[in-house]
Amino acid sequence: MGQRPMAIYWGSLEEAVKHHLKGWQEFPYKSQGQNESFSKVLFRALGFPEVKADSESNLTMNQILRLAYVDQISKTTALMREEDFDSILKRKTIAELLFGVYDDTLYADEINLRQAEIALKDIEVQIRGVEDVFEAVGEKIDGLKIQKETESTKARLSELLAEIQKANNESTRIRDTSSTEIYELRTLLENARAIEDQKIAETKALKFEISDASIFITTISNRLRALEDSLHTRATLGDVPNCPYCDIPIKELEGKTKCQLSGREIQGDFGKAKMLKMREELRYQLKESNQIQEKRRARLIRLEDELRLQQERTELARQSFQQKIKTAKSARDNRLDSLFQERGKLESAIEQLAKLKKYVDVMARLGAEKGRLNVIIAELKTAIEDKRRKMSGRWHQANAAIEQATKYILANDLPQQEEFRNVESFSLEFGKNTFLLNGKNNFSASSNAILKNAVNFGILFASSEDDEFRFPRFILCDNIEDGGMTEPRSKNFQKVIAAMSEQASKPFQIIFSTSMIDESLDNTPYCVGPYYTRSNKSLDLAGGNSPSRSVPD
């Protein structure tokens, strides 16, 4: 039954219960094609960045909860819930994410840096290839020189064509007006023009598609940005709006939130659920549109290069055809033979120069791209170094807050472990999945249980005072009575946690299981559900009534 999908309802719990199966969206355990995994969707809804735990897989909600669930199966010296196929990198990544250390822009920068370095190497290979072409033909990469040679060769061709025309006008011999050769030249010209027209039409159509798609992408981006701003504004101002006229919070009338102007009922979450769903749809459209647009731009570059080369071919075919129409070759006119041979050489030289000019243009474009990539690489390296420095500072800040909360819990433990009241050093060892107090963690079994829970609750309370933590502010404690825990010590721990909870400034949730509840906490709003005894078991097969407990609102 593993790897089951998850259904998500974009609304309040009360609305979800009312809708039953209608309006729910189901997401698979793992991403499948265009269907994203529920972990990825939940991460985005929580504002978590997408994080890769290793080279093949992303972090999942299961990995996040490893630090929030203090179970009975894992060793009391284990910092996180133990699991098979674990890795040091995975545990460190979880810590960096939940402690607010992980910067998703750093991961993006590192990816962009690798891509830029790969692109730079590819550009350098292409540059060497172009240089090899010029070396093979014995030319230097000099665009101005090639341009001048092209102009002078075309000028000489024009003069030569004039000489051919003059020689034909002066000739009194019978001209050979071979219709076969004229037909071949005409066909060649028509084909060249048809290909050129097709290239022009394709280029214009593609430019229109790119322009139209750019407008569409801009529209989607603006809508997504406006939606993100709206969600951010909601998160800043809170869910309950103020009256736009008097700026007084809207009150509930008859148990429902209503507009004081129109009297209409206002939706509980003020459209947040629909906005989240719409944001997912816009993100997908924007991603797909950008991918298609990149393919269009790449195709446009190829089409423009092909069009320039085809225009050169068409021009040469036109000149050849026009000249043939005006002149008919005499079989015995040696002068015309010589002129035609020279014309062929000049036309070949022009075509060769056009190819060299194309390589010069390519070299210029590659050089500009190389310069751009070098700038990008330098900027990314600087940004990565700066972000790594900030991450290091954040790591020490988060650990200091956790250490402070953990020390407080240990200092208020019953006086059974001297080291708990004289803490000289404290460290979280995610690489080894453990923690160290004064350089060790091999205390008595009950003290290890207290220490382990103190660490986990220290993380919870530190996150409740520091908004940079991404820890979900939830903990499930199911092992406080491990290792021969005495009843007085367990009850004292409960009172310490309850007192700290009352002082916390941010909301959170604690699920704390115990069979030795402190009398001062029993039958209070902290207790949820019935009280189970040997005579009142959790499975009531006889159908009797269980003693009730108070349930907090």
C-alpha positions in Angstrom: 0.0 0.0 0.0 3.0 2.3 -0.2 3.4 5.3 -2.4 -0.3 6.1 -2.4 -1.5 9.4 -4.0 -2.8 12.3 -1.9 -6.0 14.3 -2.4 -5.8 18.0 -1.6 -8.7 20.4 -1.1 -7.8 24.1 -1.6 -9.9 25.5 1.2 -10.7 25.2 4.9 -11.1 22.0 6.8 -14.8 22.7 7.3 -15.4 23.2 3.6 -13.4 20.1 2.8 -15.6 18.0 5.0 -18.7 19.4 3.4 -17.5 18.8 -0.1 -16.6 15.1 0.5 -15.0 14.0 -2.8 -16.1 17.0 -4.9 -13.5 19.7 -5.6 -10.5 17.7 -4.4 -7.4 17.4 -6.5 -5.4 14.1 -6.4 -1.6 14.2 -6.8 0.7 11.1 -7.1 3.4 10.1 -4.7 6.0 10.6 -7.4 5.9 13.1 -10.3 4.5 11.4 -13.5 5.0 13.4 -16.7 3.0 16.6 -16.3 1.5 15.4 -13.0 3.5 16.8 -10.0 4.0 14.8 -6.8 2.0 15.9 -3.8 5.2 16.7 -2.0 6.1 19.2 -4.7 2.7 20.8 -4.5 2.7 21.0 -0.7 6.2 22.5 -0.7 5.0 25.2 -3.1 1.9 25.9 -1.0 4.1 26.2 2.2 6.6 28.5 0.4 9.3 25.8 0.5 11.8 25.8 -2.4 12.3 22.6 -4.4 15.3 20.9 -3.0 17.3 17.9 -4.3 18.4 15.6 -1.5 20.8 13.9 -3.9 21.5 13.7 -7.6 18.4 11.8 -8.4 15.5 12.7 -6.1 13.9 15.7 -4.4 13.1 16.0 -0.7 9.6 14.8 0.2 7.2 15.6 3.0 8.2 12.3 4.6 11.8 13.6 4.9 10.6 16.8 6.5 8.5 15.0 9.1 11.6 12.9 10.2 12.6 15.8 12.4 9.1 16.5 13.7 8.2 12.9 14.8 10.0 11.7 17.9 9.3 8.0 17.7 9.9 5.0 19.9 11.7 2.8 17.4 14.7 5.1 16.7 17.6 5.1 19.2 17.4 7.8 21.9 20.7 9.1 20.5 19.3 9.6 17.0 18.7 13.2 16.1 16.2 12.3 13.3 13.8 9.4 12.8 16.0 6.6 11.4 15.2 5.0 8.0 16.8 2.7 5.5 18.9 4.0 2.6 19.7 7.2 4.5 22.6 9.5 3.6 24.6 12.2 5.1 23.8 14.7 2.3 20.0 14.0 2.7 20.1 14.7 6.5 22.2 17.9 6.1 19.9 19.1 3.3 16.8 18.6 5.5 18.4 20.6 8.3 19.5 23.4 5.9 15.9 23.6 4.6 14.1 23.6 7.9 16.5 25.9 9.7 16.1 28.6 7.0 19.7 28.1 5.8 18.9 26.6 2.4 18.7 29.3 -0.3 17.0 27.9 -3.4 18.5 30.8 -5.5 21.9 29.4 -4.6 20.9 26.1 -6.1 19.6 27.9 -9.1 22.8 29.9 -9.4 24.9 26.8 -9.1 22.9 25.1 -11.9 23.1 28.3 -14.0 26.9 28.4 -13.4 27.4 24.8 -14.6 25.2 25.5 -17.7 27.1 28.7 -18.4 30.5 27.0 -18.1 29.3 24.1 -20.4 27.9 26.7 -22.9 31.3 28.6 -22.7 33.2 25.4 -23.6 30.8 24.7 -26.5 31.4 28.3 -27.8 35.2 27.9 -27.5 35.0 24.6 -29.5 32.9 26.4 -32.2 35.4 29.2 -32.3 38.3 26.8 -32.8 36.3 25.2 -35.6 35.9 28.5 -37.4 39.5 29.3 -36.9 40.4 25.9 -38.5 38.3 26.8 -41.6 40.2 30.0 -42.1 43.5 28.3 -41.5 42.6 25.6 -44.1 41.9 28.2 -46.8 45.0 30.3 -45.9 43.0 33.3 -44.8 43.0 35.4 -41.7 39.8 36.3 -39.8 39.5 39.8 -41.2 36.0 40.8 -42.0 37.0 44.2 -43.5 39.4 42.5 -45.9 36.8 40.0 -47.0 34.3 42.7 -47.5 36.7 44.7 -49.7 37.6 41.6 -51.8 33.9 40.8 -52.2 33.2 44.4 -53.5 36.1 44.4 -55.9 35.2 40.9 -57.2 31.6 41.9 -57.8 32.9 45.1 -59.6 35.1 43.0 -61.8 32.2 40.7 -62.5 30.0 43.7 -63.6 32.8 44.9 -65.9 33.2 41.4 -67.3 29.4 41.1 -68.0 29.6 44.4 -69.8 32.6 43.1 -71.9 30.6 40.0 -72.7 27.6 42.1 -73.8 29.8 44.3 -76.0 31.5 41.3 -77.6 28.2 39.8 -78.5 27.0 43.1 -80.0 30.1 43.3 -82.1 30.0 39.7 -83.2 28.5 39.1 -86.7 28.7 35.4 -86.3 25.7 33.2 -86.0 25.0 32.8 -82.3 24.2 29.6 -80.6 20.8 30.2 -79.0 20.6 26.8 -77.4 17.1 26.7 -75.9 18.2 23.8 -73.7 20.8 25.8 -71.8 18.5 28.8 -71.4 15.7 26.5 -70.1 18.1 25.0 -67.5 19.2 28.4 -66.4 15.6 29.7 -66.2 14.6 26.6 -64.2 17.5 27.1 -61.9 16.6 30.7 -61.3 12.9 29.9 -60.7 13.7 27.2 -58.2 16.1 29.6 -56.4 13.5 32.3 -56.2 10.8 29.8 -55.0 13.1 28.6 -52.2 13.9 32.2 -51.3 10.2 33.2 -51.2 9.5 30.2 -49.0 12.3 31.1 -46.6 11.0 34.7 -46.5 7.5 33.6 -45.8 8.6 31.1 -43.1 10.8 33.8 -41.4 7.9 36.4 -41.4 5.5 33.8 -40.0 7.9 32.7 -37.3 8.6 36.3 -36.3 4.9 36.9 -36.0 4.5 33.8 -33.8 7.4 34.9 -31.6 5.9 38.4 -31.2 2.4 37.0 -30.5 3.8 34.5 -28.0 5.9 37.2 -26.3 2.7 39.2 -25.6 1.0 36.0 -24.3 4.0 35.2 -22.0 4.1 38.8 -20.7 0.3 38.6 -19.9 0.7 35.3 -18.0 3.8 36.7 -16.2 1.9 39.8 -15.2 -1.1 37.8 -14.0 1.2 35.4 -12.0 3.1 38.4 -10.5 -0.2 40.0 -9.5 -1.4 36.8 -8.0 1.9 36.4 -6.0 1.6 40.0 -4.8 -2.0 39.4 -3.8 -1.0 36.2 -1.8 1.9 38.1 -0.2 -0.4 41.0 0.7 -2.8 38.5 2.3 0.0 36.9 4.3 1.1 40.4 5.4 -2.3 41.9 6.3 -3.9 38.7 7.5 -7.0 36.9 6.4 -9.7 39.2 8.0 -10.0 42.4 5.9 -10.7 45.9 7.1 -13.6 48.0 5.9 -12.3 50.1 2.9 -14.2 53.2 4.2 -13.4 53.3 7.9 -10.5 50.8 8.1 -12.1 48.9 11.0 -11.9 45.1 10.9 -15.0 43.5 9.5 -16.9 41.7 12.2 -18.9 38.5 12.2 -22.7 38.9 12.1 -24.8 35.9 13.1 -21.7 33.7 13.1 -20.8 34.6 9.5 -18.4 37.2 8.1 -20.6 39.6 6.1 -19.9 42.8 4.1 -21.3 45.7 6.1 -22.2 47.6 2.9 -24.0 44.9 0.8 -24.8 42.4 3.6 -23.5 39.6 1.4 -21.6 36.7 3.1 -17.8 36.8 2.6 -16.0 33.5 1.9 -13.9 32.3 4.8 -10.6 32.3 3.1 -11.4 35.3 0.8 -10.6 33.4 -2.3 -7.1 32.2 -1.3 -7.8 28.6 -2.3 -8.8 29.6 -5.8 -5.8 31.8 -6.0 -3.5 29.0 -5.1 -5.1 26.7 -7.7 -4.9 29.5 -10.4 -1.2 30.1 -9.5 -0.4 26.4 -10.2 -2.2 26.6 -13.6 -0.4 29.9 -14.5 3.0 28.4 -13.6 2.5 25.4 -15.8 1.3 27.6 -18.8 4.3 30.0 -18.3 6.8 27.1 -18.2 5.4 25.4 -21.3 5.2 28.7 -23.2 8.8 29.7 -22.5 10.1 26.3 -23.6 8.2 26.6 -26.9 9.4 30.2 -27.4 13.0 29.2 -27.0 12.6 26.6 -29.7 11.0 29.3 -32.0 14.0 31.7 -31.5 16.5 29.0 -32.2 14.6 28.1 -35.4 14.5 31.8 -36.4 18.3 32.1 -36.2 18.7 29.1 -38.5 16.1 30.4 -41.0 17.8 33.8 -41.2 21.1 32.2 -41.9 19.6 30.0 -44.6 17.8 33.0 -46.1 21.0 35.0 -46.5 22.8 32.2 -48.2 19.8 31.5 -50.5 19.6 35.2 -51.5 23.2 35.0 -52.7 22.5 31.9 -54.7 19.4 33.5 -56.3 21.4 36.6 -57.3 24.0 34.5 -59.0 21.4 32.5 -60.8 19.6 35.7 -62.0 22.8 37.2 -63.3 23.7 34.0 -65.2 20.2 33.7 -66.7 20.1 37.4 -67.8 23.5 37.2 -69.4 22.5 34.0 -71.2 19.3 35.6 -72.5 21.3 38.6 -73.9 24.0 36.6 -75.4 24.2 33.4 -77.3 27.6 31.7 -77.3 29.4 31.2 -80.6 31.0 27.8 -80.8 34.2 29.3 -82.2 34.4 32.6 -80.4 37.5 32.1 -78.2 37.2 35.5 -76.7 33.8 34.9 -75.3 34.9 31.4 -74.1 37.7 33.1 -72.1 35.3 35.7 -70.8 32.8 33.1 -69.7 35.5 31.1 -68.0 36.6 34.1 -66.1 32.9 34.9 -65.2 32.6 31.4 -63.7 35.8 31.9 -61.6 34.5 35.2 -60.4 31.1 33.8 -59.5 32.8 31.0 -57.6 35.0 33.4 -55.8 32.0 35.5 -54.8 30.3 32.5 -53.4 33.4 31.5 -51.5 33.8 35.0 -50.1 30.1 34.9 -49.1 30.8 31.7 -47.1 33.9 33.3 -45.5 31.8 36.4 -44.6 29.2 34.1 -43.0 32.0 32.5 -40.9 33.2 36.0 -39.9 29.7 36.9 -38.8 29.5 33.6 -36.9 32.9 34.3 -35.3 31.6 37.8 -34.3 28.5 36.3 -32.8 30.5 33.6 -31.0 32.9 36.2 -29.7 30.1 38.3 -28.3 28.5 35.3 -26.7 31.8 34.3 -25.2 32.1 37.7 -23.6 28.6 37.6 -22.3 29.1 34.2 -20.8 32.3 35.2 -19.1 30.5 38.1 -17.5 27.6 35.9 -16.3 30.1 33.3 -14.9 32.0 36.0 -13.0 28.7 37.4 -11.6 27.4 34.0 -10.6 30.6 33.0 -8.8 30.5 36.3 -6.8 26.8 35.7 -6.0 27.4 32.1 -5.0 30.3 33.0 -2.7 28.2 35.8 -1.1 25.2 33.4 -0.5 27.4 30.7 0.9 28.8 33.2 3.4 25.2 34.2 4.4 24.2 30.6 4.7 27.0 30.0 7.1 26.0 32.9 9.2 22.3 31.7 9.2 23.4 28.2 10.2 25.2 29.5 13.3 22.2 31.8 14.2 19.7 28.9 14.0 21.9 26.6 16.0 22.4 29.3 18.7 18.6 29.7 19.0 18.1 25.9 19.3 20.9 25.6 21.8 19.4 28.3 24.0 15.9 26.6 24.0 17.4 23.2 24.6 19.6 24.4 27.5 16.5 26.0 29.1 14.6 22.7 29.0 17.6 20.7 30.4 18.2 23.3 33.1 14.6 22.8 34.4 14.9 19.0 34.4 14.9 17.3 37.9 18.5 17.4 39.3 19.4 13.8 38.2 22.0 14.6 35.5 24.7 17.1 36.5 25.7 17.8 32.9 22.3 19.2 32.1 22.8 22.1 34.5 26.4 22.7 33.4 26.4 22.7 29.6 29.8 23.7 28.2 29.1 22.7 24.6 26.2 21.6 22.5 26.1 20.6 18.8 23.8 19.0 16.3 25.6 16.4 14.2 23.3 15.8 11.2 26.0 14.0 9.3 26.1 11.3 12.1 22.4 11.7 12.9 23.0 12.5 16.6 23.7 15.3 19.0 26.4 16.0 21.6 26.2 17.6 25.0 29.7 18.4 26.4 31.1 16.2 23.7 29.0 13.1 24.5 25.5 11.6 24.4 26.0 8.4 26.4 24.1 9.3 29.6 21.6 7.1 31.4 18.7 5.7 29.3 16.2 8.1 30.9 18.6 11.1 30.6 19.1 10.2 26.9 15.3 10.3 26.4 15.1 13.7 28.1 18.0 15.0 26.1 16.6 13.8 22.8 13.2 15.3 23.4 14.8 18.5 24.7 16.6 18.8 21.4 13.5 18.3 19.3 11.4 20.7 21.4 14.3 23.1 21.3 14.0 23.1 17.5 10.2 23.7 17.8 10.4 26.6 20.2 13.3 28.2 18.3 11.3 28.1 15.1 8.3 29.7 17.0 10.4 32.8 17.6 12.3 33.0 14.3 10.5 33.5 11.1 13.5 32.4 9.0 12.9 28.8 10.2 10.9 26.7 7.8 10.3 24.0 10.4 6.5 23.3 10.3 6.0 24.2 14.0 4.7 20.7 14.7 6.0 17.9 16.8 4.7 14.5 17.7 6.4 13.2 20.9 5.9 9.5 21.4 8.9 8.4 23.4 9.2 10.5 26.6 8.7 7.4 28.8 11.4 5.4 27.1 14.5 4.1 29.0 13.0 3.6 32.5 11.7 7.1 32.8 10.4 7.8 36.3 7.0 9.3 36.8 8.2 12.5 38.6 10.7 13.2 35.9 8.2 12.7 33.1 5.6 14.9 34.8 8.2 17.6 35.3 9.1 17.5 31.6 5.4 17.9 30.7 5.1 21.0 32.9 8.3 22.6 31.5 7.0 22.1 27.9 3.5 23.5 28.9 5.1 26.6 30.5 7.3 27.3 27.4 4.3 26.8 25.1 2.3 29.5 27.0 5.2 31.9 26.4 5.7 31.2 22.7 4.7 34.1 20.4 3.8 32.0 17.3 1.2 29.3 16.9 2.3 25.7 16.8 1.0 22.2 17.5 2.3 19.5 19.9 1.0 16.0 20.1 2.3 14.5 23.3 1.5 10.9 24.3 1.9 9.8 27.9 0.5 7.3 30.4 1.7 9.4 33.3 0.1 12.8 32.9 0.8 15.5 35.4 -2.2 16.2 37.7 -2.0 20.0 37.0 -2.4 19.3 33.3 -5.0 16.6 33.5 -8.6 17.5 32.5 -7.5 20.8 31.0 -7.8 22.0 27.4 -4.5 20.4 26.7 -6.1 16.9 26.9 -7.8 15.6 23.8 -10.0 12.5 23.6 -11.0 9.9 26.2 -8.8 8.5 29.0 -7.9 4.9 28.5 -7.4 2.4 31.4 -7.3 -1.4 31.7 -11.1 -1.3 32.1 -11.6 1.2 29.4 -9.5 0.1 26.4 -8.9 2.1 23.2 -10.9 -0.6 21.3 -14.4 -0.5 22.8 -15.7 -3.8 21.3 -18.6 -3.9 23.8 -19.8 -0.5 22.6 -19.7 1.2 26.0 -19.1 4.9 26.6 -15.6 6.1 27.2 -14.9 8.9 29.8 -14.7 12.1 27.9 -11.9 14.7 27.9 -12.0 18.4 27.1 -11.2 19.2 23.6 -9.5 22.6 22.8 -11.1 24.8 20.2 
